[in-house]
Amino acid sequence: MDLQDICRQIGVIAKKAGQFIREERSKITSEDIELKGKASLVTYVDKTAEQMLVAELRRILPEAGYITEEGTAGEQGEKYKWVIDPLDGTTNFIHGIFPHSVSIGLLEDNVPVAGAVYEVGQDELFLAWKGGGAWLNGQRISVSRSSKHEDVLLATGFPYYNFEMLNDYLRLLEFFMIETRGMRRMGSAAVDLAYVACGRFDGFFEHALHPWDVAAGIVLVQEAGGKLSDFKGGDNFLFGKELVAANANYFQSFFEKVNEHLG
């Protein structure tokens, strides 16, 4: 399998979906917004973009299964699976703010091996494939080299439906607010991971995640020289709903703090 060629193709597909999202942004009205769950929104743009992605990806790997946010297609234990978030950052999109993105990951035996994240607002296409490095608009990228709390800028996602860990989360945020250059909450985990991969953020953590939020970003961070784990130090960060990602120099210090409060 030529993962580089697959990445080239999924990059084209992601940008095509992103163009559709861009064109529809000014057309959204309150009547188009549906509530999937507490603070979890969806529109016809999410659903249509996902249908477009599934149709295009079928041409690349007809035998692959799918893990999709909006349930357009499913999986039955296939060796290869596409993991799709057609619009990561729907709330941002609805409110007319950035970032929001298209995220496409490819799993081989449930291991991410290729991914594309297209950030619509800045027209930025992030690509990575196993053994091939990570790329932004055709230029190779790598994680930052910062190693100390006082030198880093971090990203996270605030809980919006699962508040069981809220108090521990707030205590951890307090530490990072005081000890680092700052925290950012962008509203798109796929973009957060892409920004770790290109060195804009030094680290990212979040819980209550889904595979479609992180599958592509995992490959980006790994291929850019970063490290990942779940909150306990294991490797259950694709399906385990929690993830810590950082550059290799800072990862251990960062992980230890997240583990202390959330592990």
C-alpha positions as CSV (number, residue, x, y, z in Angstrom):
1,M,0.0,0.0,0.0
2,D,1.4,3.4,-1.0
3,L,0.5,5.5,2.0
4,Q,2.1,8.6,0.5
5,D,-0.2,8.4,-2.5
6,I,-3.2,7.7,-0.3
7,C,-2.3,10.9,1.7
8,R,-2.1,12.9,-1.5
9,Q,-5.6,11.7,-2.4
10,I,-7.2,12.3,1.0
11,G,-5.7,15.7,1.1
12,V,-7.5,16.6,-2.2
13,I,-10.7,15.1,-0.8
14,A,-10.4,17.0,2.5
15,K,-9.9,20.3,0.7
16,K,-13.0,19.6,-1.5
17,A,-15.1,19.0,1.6
18,G,-13.6,22.1,3.2
19,Q,-14.6,24.2,0.2
20,F,-18.2,23.0,0.5
21,I,-18.1,24.0,4.2
22,R,-16.7,27.4,3.4
23,E,-19.4,28.0,0.8
24,E,-22.2,27.0,3.2
25,R,-21.1,29.0,6.2
26,S,-23.1,32.1,5.3
27,K,-26.2,30.1,4.6
28,I,-26.7,28.5,8.0
29,T,-29.8,29.6,10.0
30,S,-31.1,28.6,13.4
31,E,-33.5,26.2,11.7
32,D,-30.5,24.2,10.3
33,I,-29.1,23.5,13.8
34,E,-29.9,20.2,15.5
35,L,-29.0,19.2,19.0
36,K,-27.4,15.7,19.3
37,G,-26.8,15.9,23.0
38,K,-26.0,18.5,25.6
39,A,-24.0,21.3,23.8
40,S,-23.4,18.9,20.9
41,L,-24.6,20.5,17.6
42,V,-24.9,19.3,14.1
43,T,-26.1,20.8,10.8
44,Y,-26.8,19.6,7.3
45,V,-23.3,20.8,6.4
46,D,-21.8,18.1,8.7
47,K,-24.0,15.4,7.3
48,T,-23.5,16.4,3.7
49,A,-19.8,16.8,4.0
50,E,-19.5,13.3,5.6
51,Q,-21.5,11.8,2.7
52,M,-19.2,13.5,0.3
53,L,-16.1,12.1,2.1
54,V,-17.4,8.5,2.3
55,A,-18.3,8.5,-1.4
56,E,-14.8,9.8,-2.4
57,L,-12.9,7.5,0.0
58,R,-14.7,4.4,-1.3
59,R,-12.9,5.0,-4.6
60,I,-9.5,4.8,-2.8
61,L,-10.1,1.7,-0.7
62,P,-13.4,0.0,-1.6
63,E,-12.7,-2.7,1.0
64,A,-12.3,-0.4,4.0
65,G,-14.8,0.1,6.8
66,Y,-15.7,3.5,8.4
67,I,-15.9,5.1,11.8
68,T,-17.8,8.3,11.2
69,E,-19.2,10.9,13.6
70,E,-22.6,11.3,11.8
71,G,-23.1,7.6,11.1
72,T,-23.0,7.7,7.3
73,A,-21.2,4.4,7.1
74,G,-20.1,1.7,9.5
75,E,-17.5,-1.0,10.0
76,Q,-17.5,-4.8,10.5
77,G,-14.0,-5.6,11.6
78,E,-12.2,-4.6,8.3
79,K,-8.4,-4.5,8.3
80,Y,-8.5,-0.9,7.0
81,K,-10.9,1.7,8.4
82,W,-11.5,5.4,7.6
83,V,-12.1,7.5,10.7
84,I,-13.9,10.7,9.6
85,D,-14.9,13.9,11.3
86,P,-16.5,15.9,8.5
87,L,-16.6,19.2,10.5
88,D,-14.5,19.2,13.7
89,G,-15.5,22.4,15.5
90,T,-19.2,22.6,14.5
91,T,-20.0,25.0,17.3
92,N,-17.2,27.3,16.0
93,F,-18.6,27.0,12.5
94,I,-22.2,27.8,13.5
95,H,-21.0,30.9,15.4
96,G,-18.8,32.0,12.4
97,I,-15.5,31.6,14.1
98,F,-12.3,29.5,13.5
99,P,-10.8,27.0,13.6
100,H,-13.0,24.3,12.2
101,S,-11.6,21.5,10.2
102,V,-12.1,18.3,8.2
103,S,-10.3,15.3,9.7
104,I,-9.6,12.0,7.9
105,G,-7.6,9.2,9.4
106,L,-6.8,5.7,8.1
107,L,-6.4,2.8,10.4
108,E,-4.7,-0.5,9.7
109,D,-5.7,-3.1,12.2
110,N,-6.9,-0.3,14.4
111,V,-3.6,1.6,14.3
112,P,-3.5,5.1,12.7
113,V,-1.2,5.0,9.7
114,A,-2.2,8.1,7.7
115,G,-4.2,11.3,8.2
116,A,-5.2,14.6,6.9
117,V,-6.5,17.6,8.8
118,Y,-7.7,20.6,6.7
119,E,-8.3,23.8,8.6
120,V,-10.8,25.7,6.6
121,G,-10.2,29.2,7.9
122,Q,-6.5,29.5,7.0
123,D,-6.6,27.1,4.1
124,E,-4.0,24.8,5.8
125,L,-3.7,21.2,4.9
126,F,-1.8,18.9,7.3
127,L,-0.8,15.5,6.1
128,A,1.1,12.6,7.6
129,W,1.7,8.9,6.9
130,K,3.6,6.2,8.7
131,G,7.3,6.6,8.0
132,G,6.7,9.6,5.8
133,G,6.9,12.5,8.1
134,A,4.3,15.3,8.7
135,W,3.6,18.1,6.3
136,L,1.8,21.5,6.1
137,N,0.9,22.8,2.7
138,G,3.7,20.8,1.2
139,Q,6.4,21.8,3.7
140,R,7.8,19.4,6.3
141,I,6.9,20.2,9.9
142,S,8.1,19.1,13.3
143,V,7.2,19.6,16.9
144,S,8.7,22.3,19.1
145,R,11.7,21.8,21.3
146,S,10.6,23.5,24.5
147,S,11.2,21.5,27.7
148,K,10.1,23.7,30.7
149,H,6.7,24.7,31.9
150,E,7.6,28.4,31.7
151,D,8.4,28.2,28.0
152,V,5.4,26.4,26.7
153,L,2.0,27.3,25.2
154,L,-0.6,24.6,25.8
155,A,-4.0,23.6,24.4
156,T,-7.0,21.8,25.8
157,G,-10.6,21.2,25.3
158,F,-13.1,22.2,28.0
159,P,-15.6,19.5,29.1
160,Y,-19.0,20.2,27.6
161,Y,-21.1,17.1,28.5
162,N,-19.0,14.9,30.9
163,F,-18.4,16.9,34.0
164,E,-17.3,14.1,36.3
165,M,-13.7,15.3,36.3
166,L,-14.5,19.0,36.4
167,N,-12.9,19.8,39.7
168,D,-9.7,17.9,39.0
169,Y,-9.7,19.5,35.5
170,L,-9.9,23.0,37.0
171,R,-7.1,22.4,39.5
172,L,-4.9,21.2,36.6
173,L,-5.8,24.3,34.5
174,E,-4.9,26.5,37.5
175,F,-1.4,25.0,37.6
176,F,-0.9,25.5,33.8
177,M,-2.3,29.0,33.9
178,I,0.2,30.0,36.5
179,E,3.2,28.1,35.4
180,T,3.1,28.3,31.6
181,R,2.9,30.9,28.9
182,G,-0.8,30.2,28.7
183,M,-3.7,27.9,27.7
184,R,-5.7,27.9,24.6
185,R,-9.1,26.3,23.9
186,M,-9.6,26.3,20.1
187,G,-12.7,24.1,19.8
188,S,-11.2,21.5,17.4
189,A,-9.1,18.7,18.8
190,A,-8.0,17.8,15.3
191,V,-6.5,21.3,14.8
192,D,-5.0,21.2,18.3
193,L,-3.1,18.1,17.4
194,A,-2.0,19.5,14.1
195,Y,-0.7,22.6,15.9
196,V,1.3,20.4,18.3
197,A,2.7,18.7,15.2
198,C,3.9,22.0,13.6
199,G,5.2,23.4,16.9
200,R,2.6,26.1,17.5
201,F,1.5,24.4,20.6
202,D,3.9,22.5,22.9
203,G,1.3,20.2,24.3
204,F,-2.4,19.3,24.3
205,F,-4.6,17.2,26.6
206,E,-8.3,16.5,26.6
207,H,-10.8,13.9,27.8
208,A,-14.2,12.8,26.5
209,L,-12.8,12.5,23.0
210,H,-13.9,10.3,20.1
211,P,-11.8,8.4,17.6
212,W,-12.8,10.8,14.8
213,D,-11.5,13.7,16.8
214,V,-8.0,12.4,17.1
215,A,-7.2,9.6,14.5
216,A,-5.6,11.9,11.9
217,G,-3.9,14.1,14.6
218,I,-2.3,11.1,16.2
219,V,-0.4,10.3,13.0
220,L,0.6,14.0,12.6
221,V,2.1,14.2,16.1
222,Q,3.9,10.9,15.8
223,E,5.4,11.7,12.4
224,A,6.4,15.2,13.5
225,G,8.5,13.8,16.4
226,G,6.0,14.1,19.2
227,K,4.8,11.7,21.9
228,L,1.3,10.6,23.0
229,S,-0.3,8.6,25.8
230,D,-3.6,8.3,27.6
231,F,-3.9,9.8,31.1
232,K,-2.4,6.7,32.7
233,G,0.6,6.5,30.5
234,G,-0.7,3.8,28.3
235,D,-1.5,3.7,24.6
236,N,-5.3,3.7,24.7
237,F,-5.6,7.2,23.2
238,L,-7.5,6.4,20.0
239,F,-10.5,4.7,21.6
240,G,-9.9,5.5,25.3
241,K,-11.5,9.0,25.2
242,E,-8.4,10.7,26.7
243,L,-5.2,11.9,25.2
244,V,-1.9,13.7,26.1
245,A,0.3,14.9,23.3
246,A,3.5,17.0,23.4
247,N,6.9,17.4,21.9
248,A,9.4,14.8,23.0
249,N,11.4,17.2,25.3
250,Y,8.4,18.4,27.3
251,F,6.2,15.3,27.2
252,Q,7.3,13.7,30.5
253,S,6.8,16.8,32.6
254,F,3.5,17.5,30.9
255,F,2.2,14.0,31.3
256,E,3.2,13.8,34.9
257,K,1.1,16.8,35.7
258,V,-1.9,15.6,33.7
259,N,-1.6,12.1,35.3
260,E,-1.4,13.6,38.8
261,H,-4.8,15.3,38.4
262,L,-6.6,13.2,35.9
263,G,-4.9,9.8,35.8
